[in-house]
Amino acid sequence: MRRRCASNPSPPPRLPSPALRLAPAVDPPHKGEGGSKRRVCRLSVSSAIALTLVALLPLTAHAAGNIAAGRSKALQCQTCHGLDGLSKLPEAPHIAGQPEPYLVKSLNDYRKGVRTHDMMTLVVRDLTDQDVADLAAYYAAIEFTVKPPAAR
């Protein structure tokens, strides 16, 4: 569905693909208009990219985490998840190498009560936003390799 400018109630004529429209265009004169030109609402490619980046900005707006601070804060997590982020318990997930935004969201969901788990609720209750960012940065920075089993 195309958006129409308030000053342009009729749909614009079909033009080449949006990638080829690099600047606002002017419609050719139509019958009965006496050759007047009307501006058509179109976004240039650079405007579309800028709008996309602005729309994605809230997704990346979290505090920058400190890996070293996260490692010291992770001592309380090691009982279930291990200091290396590889769980020692079957009911606790591995969190090493998980994407930082995922970890931030998960911890904040436990803090807000969106996600519930008896142990996690107790552990995250007193975490600050910076603590969450630090923990997420630490666990996201852990690199590990996975080796498939040898064929028999």
Residue frames as a rotation matrix with the C-alpha (Angstrom) as fourth column:
MET 1
0.585 0.811 0.000 0.00
0.811 -0.585 0.000 0.00
0.000 0.000 -1.000 0.00
ARG 2
-0.395 -0.744 0.539 1.46
0.746 -0.602 -0.283 3.35
0.536 0.290 0.793 -1.00
ARG 3
-0.105 0.302 -0.948 1.27
0.736 -0.617 -0.278 6.44
-0.669 -0.727 -0.157 1.14
ARG 4
0.144 0.222 0.964 -0.08
0.854 -0.521 -0.008 9.54
0.501 0.824 -0.264 -0.52
CYS 5
-0.903 -0.417 -0.102 0.88
0.421 -0.815 -0.398 13.10
0.083 -0.403 0.912 0.16
ALA 6
-0.209 0.852 -0.481 -1.91
0.559 -0.300 -0.773 15.30
-0.802 -0.430 -0.414 1.44
SER 7
-0.062 0.151 -0.987 -1.43
-0.535 -0.840 -0.095 17.54
-0.843 0.522 0.133 -1.57
ASN 8
-0.627 -0.203 -0.752 -1.44
-0.762 0.358 0.539 14.55
0.160 0.911 -0.380 -3.93
PRO 9
-0.030 0.702 0.711 -4.66
-0.740 0.463 -0.488 12.56
-0.672 -0.540 0.506 -3.46
SER 10
0.850 0.330 -0.410 -4.32
-0.524 0.595 -0.609 10.58
0.043 0.733 0.679 -6.72
PRO 11
0.655 -0.636 0.408 -1.89
0.258 0.696 0.670 7.66
-0.710 -0.334 0.620 -6.85
PRO 12
0.061 -0.721 -0.690 1.42
-0.712 -0.516 0.477 8.33
-0.700 0.462 -0.545 -8.60
PRO 13
0.696 0.144 -0.703 2.17
-0.665 0.499 -0.556 6.57
0.270 0.855 0.443 -11.88
ARG 14
0.897 -0.399 0.189 4.17
0.291 0.856 0.427 3.31
-0.332 -0.329 0.884 -11.75
LEU 15
0.600 -0.783 -0.162 7.89
-0.789 -0.546 -0.283 4.03
0.133 0.297 -0.945 -11.75
PRO 16
0.067 -0.661 -0.747 10.99
-0.218 0.721 -0.658 1.83
0.974 0.207 -0.096 -11.73
SER 17
0.330 0.044 -0.943 11.88
0.727 0.626 0.283 -0.08
0.603 -0.779 0.175 -8.57
PRO 18
0.990 0.120 -0.077 12.45
0.140 -0.709 0.691 1.97
0.028 -0.695 -0.719 -5.38
ALA 19
0.332 -0.937 -0.104 16.20
0.644 0.145 0.751 1.29
-0.689 -0.317 0.652 -5.55
LEU 20
-0.279 -0.434 0.857 16.38
0.946 -0.280 0.166 3.34
0.168 0.857 0.488 -8.74
ARG 21
0.598 0.522 0.608 14.58
0.371 -0.853 0.368 6.36
0.710 0.005 -0.704 -7.23
LEU 22
-0.226 -0.834 -0.503 17.40
0.899 0.019 -0.437 8.24
0.374 -0.551 0.746 -5.56
ALA 23
-0.980 -0.072 -0.185 15.72
0.140 -0.909 -0.392 11.60
-0.140 -0.410 0.901 -5.05
PRO 24
-0.149 0.977 -0.151 12.23
0.221 -0.116 -0.968 13.03
-0.964 -0.178 -0.198 -4.77
ALA 25
-0.778 -0.082 0.622 10.66
0.617 0.086 0.783 13.02
-0.118 0.993 -0.016 -8.20
VAL 26
-0.540 0.638 -0.549 8.18
-0.482 -0.769 -0.420 15.29
-0.690 0.037 0.723 -9.92
ASP 27
-0.014 0.635 0.772 5.18
0.521 0.664 -0.537 13.82
-0.853 0.395 -0.341 -11.70
PRO 28
-0.905 -0.174 0.389 4.84
0.426 -0.375 0.823 14.64
0.002 0.910 0.414 -15.38
PRO 29
-0.709 0.689 -0.151 1.94
-0.643 -0.720 -0.261 16.96
-0.288 -0.088 0.953 -16.22
HIS 30
-0.650 0.597 0.470 -1.46
0.529 0.800 -0.283 15.24
-0.545 0.064 -0.836 -16.41
LYS 31
-0.552 0.549 0.627 -4.34
0.599 -0.263 0.757 16.00
0.580 0.793 -0.184 -18.77
GLY 32
0.446 0.865 0.230 -6.34
0.517 -0.459 0.723 18.97
0.730 -0.203 -0.652 -17.69
GLU 33
0.506 -0.301 -0.808 -3.68
0.788 -0.221 0.575 20.30
-0.352 -0.928 0.126 -15.33
GLY 34
0.991 -0.080 0.105 -2.22
-0.017 -0.867 -0.498 22.82
0.130 0.492 -0.861 -17.74
GLY 35
0.366 -0.927 -0.086 1.28
0.173 0.158 -0.972 21.50
0.914 0.341 0.218 -17.35
SER 36
0.454 -0.235 0.859 1.56
-0.830 -0.462 0.313 22.11
0.324 -0.855 -0.405 -13.60
LYS 37
-0.248 -0.630 -0.736 3.99
-0.134 0.775 -0.618 19.89
0.959 -0.055 -0.277 -11.73
ARG 38
0.742 0.477 0.471 3.16
-0.558 0.050 0.829 18.10
0.372 -0.877 0.303 -8.51
ARG 39
-0.406 -0.894 0.189 5.65
-0.851 0.295 -0.435 16.65
0.333 -0.338 -0.880 -6.04
VAL 40
0.520 0.486 -0.703 5.30
-0.235 0.872 0.428 12.97
0.821 -0.057 0.568 -5.27
CYS 41
0.496 -0.321 0.807 6.09
-0.853 -0.005 0.523 11.67
-0.164 -0.947 -0.277 -1.79
ARG 42
0.790 -0.357 -0.499 8.98
0.129 0.892 -0.433 9.26
0.599 0.278 0.751 -2.10
LEU 43
0.792 -0.601 0.108 11.88
-0.232 -0.133 0.963 8.43
-0.565 -0.788 -0.245 0.13
SER 44
0.374 -0.771 -0.515 15.37
-0.783 0.035 -0.621 8.43
0.497 0.635 -0.591 -1.22
VAL 45
0.440 -0.281 -0.853 17.48
0.271 0.947 -0.173 5.39
0.856 -0.155 0.493 -0.42
SER 46
-0.654 -0.757 0.021 19.54
0.230 -0.225 -0.947 7.35
0.721 -0.614 0.321 2.09
SER 47
-0.388 0.601 0.699 16.37
-0.839 -0.544 0.002 8.60
0.381 -0.586 0.715 3.82
ALA 48
0.637 0.632 -0.441 15.03
-0.439 0.768 0.467 5.04
0.634 -0.104 0.766 4.02
ILE 49
0.023 -0.721 -0.693 18.29
0.495 0.610 -0.619 3.83
0.868 -0.329 0.371 5.57
ALA 50
-0.795 -0.318 0.516 18.29
-0.200 -0.666 -0.719 6.71
0.572 -0.675 0.466 8.06
LEU 51
0.067 0.908 0.413 14.70
-0.909 -0.115 0.401 5.96
0.412 -0.402 0.818 9.10
THR 52
0.613 0.100 -0.783 15.54
0.017 0.990 0.140 2.29
0.790 -0.100 0.606 9.55
LEU 53
-0.413 -0.855 -0.313 18.52
0.438 0.115 -0.891 3.12
0.798 -0.506 0.327 11.76
VAL 54
-0.660 0.255 0.707 16.43
-0.619 -0.717 -0.319 5.49
0.426 -0.648 0.631 13.86
ALA 55
0.445 0.890 -0.093 13.76
-0.715 0.416 0.562 2.80
0.539 -0.183 0.822 14.24
LEU 56
0.490 -0.321 -0.810 16.37
0.336 0.928 -0.164 0.28
0.804 -0.191 0.563 15.41
LEU 57
-0.295 -0.690 0.661 17.99
-0.327 -0.577 -0.748 2.66
0.898 -0.437 -0.055 17.88
PRO 58
0.287 0.418 0.862 15.84
-0.940 -0.049 0.337 1.60
0.183 -0.907 0.379 20.88
LEU 59
0.944 0.072 -0.321 16.92
-0.060 0.997 0.048 -2.01
0.323 -0.026 0.946 20.34
THR 60
0.185 -0.961 -0.203 20.54
0.630 0.275 -0.726 -1.10
0.754 0.006 0.657 20.96
ALA 61
0.038 -0.134 0.990 19.99
-0.423 -0.900 -0.106 1.46
0.906 -0.415 -0.091 23.72
HIS 62
0.924 0.151 -0.352 21.34
0.252 0.451 0.856 -0.41
0.288 -0.880 0.378 26.71
ALA 63
0.734 -0.669 0.118 24.24
-0.588 -0.538 0.604 0.39
-0.341 -0.512 -0.788 28.97
ALA 64
0.337 -0.725 -0.601 27.66
-0.524 0.386 -0.759 -0.69
0.782 0.571 -0.250 27.78
GLY 65
0.996 0.084 -0.006 28.78
-0.048 0.620 0.783 -3.63
0.069 -0.780 0.622 29.85
ASN 66
0.172 -0.967 0.188 32.19
-0.971 -0.198 -0.132 -4.09
0.164 -0.160 -0.973 31.45
ILE 67
0.424 -0.006 -0.906 33.51
-0.248 0.961 -0.123 -7.63
0.871 0.277 0.406 30.94
ALA 68
-0.627 -0.743 -0.234 35.85
0.060 0.253 -0.966 -7.55
0.776 -0.620 -0.114 33.98
ALA 69
-0.667 0.469 0.579 33.07
-0.744 -0.371 -0.556 -6.29
-0.046 -0.801 0.597 36.25
GLY 70
0.371 0.843 -0.391 30.76
-0.862 0.469 0.193 -8.94
0.346 0.265 0.900 34.81
ARG 71
-0.045 -0.475 -0.879 33.26
-0.039 0.880 -0.474 -11.68
0.998 0.012 -0.058 35.62
SER 72
-0.943 -0.317 0.101 33.41
-0.100 -0.018 -0.995 -10.66
0.317 -0.948 -0.015 39.28
LYS 73
-0.330 0.904 0.271 29.61
-0.924 -0.252 -0.286 -10.36
-0.190 -0.345 0.919 39.41
ALA 74
0.182 0.406 -0.895 29.28
-0.699 0.694 0.173 -13.80
0.692 0.594 0.410 37.75
LEU 75
-0.850 -0.526 -0.014 30.56
-0.350 0.584 -0.732 -15.51
0.393 -0.618 -0.681 40.89
GLN 76
-0.497 0.744 0.446 26.96
-0.576 0.102 -0.811 -15.66
-0.649 -0.660 0.379 42.10
CYS 77
0.416 0.667 -0.618 25.93
-0.902 0.212 -0.377 -17.32
-0.120 0.714 0.690 38.81
GLN 78
-0.382 -0.736 -0.559 28.56
-0.835 0.534 -0.133 -20.05
0.396 0.416 -0.819 38.80
THR 79
-0.553 0.213 0.806 26.63
-0.503 0.686 -0.526 -22.43
-0.664 -0.696 -0.272 41.05
CYS 80
0.369 0.801 0.471 24.12
0.024 0.498 -0.867 -23.14
-0.929 0.331 0.164 38.29
HIS 81
0.981 0.113 -0.156 25.61
-0.132 -0.194 -0.972 -21.75
-0.140 0.975 -0.175 35.08
GLY 82
0.414 -0.905 0.093 29.32
0.890 0.424 0.168 -22.20
-0.192 0.013 0.981 35.83
LEU 83
0.187 -0.427 -0.885 31.85
0.104 -0.887 0.450 -19.36
-0.977 -0.176 -0.121 35.79
ASP 84
-0.842 -0.540 0.017 32.55
0.031 -0.017 0.999 -20.30
-0.539 0.842 0.031 32.17
GLY 85
-0.338 0.806 -0.486 28.82
-0.880 -0.454 -0.141 -20.12
-0.334 0.380 0.862 31.31
LEU 86
-0.370 0.191 -0.909 28.62
-0.458 0.813 0.358 -23.86
0.808 0.549 -0.213 30.67
SER 87
0.337 0.689 0.642 26.03
-0.884 -0.003 0.468 -25.25
0.324 -0.725 0.608 33.03
LYS 88
-0.812 -0.583 -0.013 26.96
-0.514 0.727 -0.455 -27.98
0.275 -0.363 -0.890 35.47
LEU 89
-0.579 0.707 0.406 23.31
-0.129 0.412 -0.902 -28.75
-0.805 -0.575 -0.147 36.19
PRO 90
-0.769 0.268 0.581 20.92
0.632 0.460 0.624 -30.30
-0.100 0.847 -0.523 33.66
GLU 91
0.246 0.968 -0.041 18.10
0.954 -0.249 -0.166 -27.86
-0.171 0.002 -0.985 34.50
ALA 92
0.381 -0.194 -0.904 20.21
0.051 -0.972 0.230 -24.71
-0.923 -0.134 -0.360 34.03
PRO 93
0.944 0.023 0.328 20.93
0.326 0.056 -0.944 -23.50
-0.040 0.998 0.045 30.47
HIS 94
-0.154 -0.985 0.083 24.36
0.944 -0.122 0.305 -22.79
-0.290 0.125 0.949 29.03
ILE 95
0.829 0.467 -0.308 24.74
0.382 -0.875 -0.298 -19.02
-0.408 0.129 -0.904 28.70
ALA 96
-0.159 -0.953 -0.259 28.31
0.173 -0.285 0.943 -18.74
-0.972 0.106 0.210 27.40
GLY 97
-0.905 -0.362 0.222 28.45
0.277 -0.107 0.955 -17.02
-0.322 0.926 0.197 24.04
GLN 98
0.073 0.978 0.196 24.79
0.963 -0.018 -0.268 -16.03
-0.259 0.208 -0.943 24.04
PRO 99
-0.203 -0.120 0.972 24.13
0.597 -0.802 0.026 -12.68
0.776 0.585 0.235 22.31
GLU 100
-0.928 -0.288 -0.235 24.44
0.360 -0.541 -0.760 -9.76
0.092 -0.790 0.606 24.71
PRO 101
-0.626 0.750 0.213 21.00
-0.696 -0.661 0.281 -8.26
0.352 0.028 0.936 23.91
TYR 102
0.118 0.662 -0.740 19.38
-0.095 0.750 0.655 -11.65
0.988 -0.007 0.152 24.58
LEU 103
-0.373 -0.336 -0.865 21.08
0.768 0.410 -0.491 -11.92
0.520 -0.848 0.105 27.97
VAL 104
-0.993 0.047 0.107 20.11
-0.090 -0.889 -0.449 -8.35
0.074 -0.456 0.887 28.91
LYS 105
-0.287 0.956 -0.063 16.49
-0.710 -0.168 0.684 -9.01
0.643 0.241 0.727 27.93
SER 106
0.077 0.297 -0.952 16.38
0.273 0.912 0.306 -12.32
0.959 -0.283 -0.011 29.80
LEU 107
-0.674 -0.395 -0.624 17.80
0.691 -0.040 -0.721 -10.87
0.260 -0.918 0.300 33.01
ASN 108
-0.918 0.373 0.135 15.51
-0.392 -0.906 -0.161 -7.85
0.063 -0.201 0.978 32.82
ASP 109
-0.099 0.912 -0.398 12.51
-0.456 0.314 0.833 -10.12
0.884 0.264 0.385 32.21
TYR 110
-0.112 0.004 -0.994 13.38
0.718 0.692 -0.078 -12.01
0.687 -0.722 -0.080 35.42
ARG 111
-0.928 -0.291 -0.231 13.80
0.370 -0.663 -0.651 -8.69
0.037 -0.690 0.723 37.25
LYS 112
-0.725 0.687 0.042 10.38
-0.662 -0.714 0.228 -7.46
0.187 0.137 0.973 36.07
GLY 113
-0.438 0.561 0.703 8.62
-0.347 0.615 -0.708 -10.77
-0.829 -0.554 -0.075 36.72
VAL 114
0.221 0.474 -0.853 7.89
-0.971 0.028 -0.236 -11.40
-0.087 0.880 0.467 33.03
ARG 115
0.088 -0.275 -0.957 9.88
-0.217 0.933 -0.288 -14.63
0.972 0.233 0.023 33.35
THR 116
0.499 0.116 0.859 9.78
-0.860 -0.051 0.507 -16.56
0.103 -0.992 0.074 36.59
HIS 117
0.285 -0.446 -0.849 12.09
0.208 0.893 -0.399 -19.09
0.936 -0.063 0.347 38.19
ASP 118
0.929 0.196 -0.315 12.55
0.334 -0.074 0.940 -19.40
0.161 -0.978 -0.134 41.95
MET 119
0.231 -0.926 -0.298 16.36
0.845 0.040 0.533 -19.18
-0.482 -0.375 0.792 41.94
MET 120
-0.429 -0.417 0.801 16.67
0.816 -0.560 0.145 -16.59
0.388 0.716 0.581 39.16
THR 121
0.505 0.691 0.517 14.13
0.341 -0.710 0.616 -14.34
0.793 -0.135 -0.595 40.82
LEU 122
0.868 -0.240 -0.434 16.24
0.415 -0.130 0.901 -14.31
-0.272 -0.962 -0.014 44.00
VAL 123
-0.038 -0.992 0.124 19.54
0.902 0.019 0.432 -13.79
-0.431 0.128 0.893 42.17
VAL 124
-0.455 -0.174 0.873 18.46
0.748 -0.606 0.269 -10.92
0.483 0.776 0.406 39.90
ARG 125
0.515 0.801 -0.304 16.35
0.834 -0.388 0.392 -9.07
0.196 -0.456 -0.868 42.47
ASP 126
0.629 -0.311 -0.712 19.17
0.327 -0.725 0.606 -6.76
-0.705 -0.614 -0.354 43.58
LEU 127
-0.275 -0.756 0.594 20.94
0.903 0.009 0.430 -6.35
-0.331 0.654 0.680 40.23
THR 128
0.026 0.198 -0.980 21.25
-0.108 -0.974 -0.199 -2.83
-0.994 0.111 -0.004 38.85
ASP 129
0.948 0.284 -0.141 20.98
-0.141 -0.023 -0.990 -2.01
-0.285 0.958 0.018 35.15
GLN 130
0.309 -0.915 -0.258 24.79
-0.933 -0.239 -0.270 -1.76
0.186 0.325 -0.927 35.07
ASP 131
-0.312 -0.367 0.877 25.14
-0.599 0.792 0.118 -5.18
-0.738 -0.488 -0.466 36.75
VAL 132
0.556 0.605 0.569 22.88
0.112 0.625 -0.773 -6.68
-0.823 0.494 0.280 34.07
ALA 133
0.899 -0.257 -0.356 24.92
-0.430 -0.355 -0.830 -5.01
0.087 0.899 -0.430 31.31
ASP 134
-0.040 -0.979 0.200 28.19
-0.996 0.056 0.075 -6.23
-0.084 -0.196 -0.977 32.85
LEU 135
-0.146 0.054 0.988 26.98
-0.285 0.954 -0.094 -9.81
-0.947 -0.295 -0.124 33.24
ALA 136
0.828 0.509 0.237 25.63
0.099 0.283 -0.954 -9.87
-0.552 0.813 0.184 29.69
ALA 137
0.644 -0.665 -0.379 28.91
-0.743 -0.425 -0.518 -8.46
0.183 0.615 -0.767 28.34
TYR 138
-0.256 -0.778 0.573 30.93
-0.863 0.451 0.228 -11.07
-0.436 -0.436 -0.787 30.24
TYR 139
-0.027 0.284 0.958 28.92
0.007 0.959 -0.284 -14.12
-1.000 -0.001 -0.028 29.22
ALA 140
0.929 0.365 -0.062 28.54
-0.035 -0.081 -0.996 -12.88
-0.369 0.927 -0.062 25.62
ALA 141
0.449 -0.838 -0.309 32.34
-0.892 -0.402 -0.208 -12.46
0.050 0.369 -0.928 25.36
ILE 142
-0.059 -0.463 0.885 33.05
-0.460 0.799 0.387 -16.09
-0.886 -0.384 -0.260 26.24
GLU 143
0.156 0.019 -0.988 34.15
-0.970 0.189 -0.150 -17.94
0.184 0.982 0.048 23.14
PHE 144
-0.134 -0.210 0.968 33.97
-0.405 0.903 0.139 -21.68
-0.904 -0.374 -0.206 22.78
THR 145
-0.534 -0.058 -0.844 34.11
-0.832 0.218 0.511 -24.17
0.154 0.974 -0.164 19.96
VAL 146
0.377 0.696 0.611 31.77
-0.634 0.675 -0.378 -27.00
-0.675 -0.244 0.696 19.24
LYS 147
-0.673 -0.631 -0.386 33.13
-0.730 0.478 0.490 -30.17
-0.125 0.611 -0.782 17.73
PRO 148
0.421 0.856 -0.300 30.71
-0.885 0.460 0.070 -32.60
0.198 0.236 0.951 16.08
PRO 149
0.413 -0.251 0.875 31.12
-0.405 0.810 0.424 -36.25
-0.815 -0.530 0.233 17.02
ALA 150
-0.614 -0.699 -0.368 33.42
-0.686 0.241 0.686 -38.36
-0.391 0.674 -0.627 14.89
ALA 151
0.365 0.727 -0.582 31.70
-0.912 0.404 -0.068 -40.51
0.186 0.555 0.811 12.30
ARG 152
-0.114 -0.363 0.925 31.82
-0.589 0.774 0.232 -44.22
-0.800 -0.518 -0.302 13.07
